[in-house]
Amino acid sequence: MPAPAKDTPITVSELAKYDGSNAELGIYVAIKGDIFDVSENTGAYGAGAGYNCFAGKDASRALGKSSLKLEDCVADYSVLTEKELETLDQWHAFFSKKYNIIGRVVPDN
């Protein structure tokens, strides 16, 4: 069971460091601004793994579209269809049950 959600502000630049490329840092994936610590699942999110494209960024659009394309791994999900928004909400719910929310994405400036 995940720990209570935290709302620690983490900048986009700081989040990018947690992309699985440095084994000493964790691996974070953000969805709808919430940052999840997925470090325990290096097989899926670690460097070279199938879902590594989501690591170190807010990949909301890609998750809503069920896309592994890097160009879709962006925070802006305003272009998603109603069905894609439902998918995004399902991913957020799934991650919320499995991983700790360790913060919120904030702009660099």
N, C-alpha and C positions, 0 to 999 in steps of 0.2 A: 504494500500500500504506500503510495507516494506521501511525502511529507507535506505539510501545509504550504500552499503557494507563497512565494516571496515576490515582492514587486521592486526588487533592487534594480535601479536603472543601469543598463549596460548599453554603451554606444554601438553603433553599427560597426565601427572600426575595431572595437574591442571584441565584439562577437565574432568577427572574421578570423580572429586568432584561434578560435576553438573549432577548427575545421577538420581535425583529425590528423593534420600533418605533423604535429608535435606531440609525441607520446606523453610528455610531461604535463600537458594541458588536457583538459577534458574535451568532450565533443558536445557541442550545443546545436540544437535545431530550434528555430523560432517559428511559431505558427500564430497568425493574427496578433503579433506583438509579444506573445508569451514565449519565454525562452525555456526550453526543456533540456535537462542534462541527460543525454543519451549515451554517456561514456561507457556504460556497462555493456553496450551493444556494438562493440567495434566491428564485429562481423558484418553488420549491416551499414554502419555509418562511418567506419574508420577509413583511412586513406586507401584508395583503390577498391573499396567495397561498393556494392550496387547502389546504395542510397547515399553515398558520400556527397553527391551533388547538393543535398539539402543541408549539409553540415556547415556551420559557421555563418549562417544567414537566415533571414526570414524567407522561407520558401512557400509562403501561403498560396500564391498563384499556381505553382507547380503541383502542390498537393491537391488543390481543388480540381485541377485539370487532369489529375492522375498522370502527370508528365515527369519524365526524368531529364528533360532538356534543360541545359543550363540557362538558356534565355528565359525560361519560365520560372526559374528560381528567384523570384522577387517578391517583395512584401505586398505590392499593390495587387489587391484582388478585386478591385472595383469593376473589372472587365468580365468577371465570371458570370456565367448563366445561373439561373435559380438552382438547377440541378447540380452544377459545380459548387455552388455555395453550400448546398447540403452535404456534398462530399467533403468539402473543407471542414465543416462543422463536425462531421463524423471523425475525421482525422484528429481534430483538436480533442475531441472526447476520448478517442483511443489513447493518444499520447498522455492525456491528463490522468488516465487510470494506471498507466504503466511507468511514467517518468515524473521526476520532480520538476516543478516550475521554479527556476532559480532567479528569475528576473523578468524585466520588460525591456524591449528594444526602445532606445531613444536616439534621436538624431545626433550626429557628431558635433554639431555646433550648439 
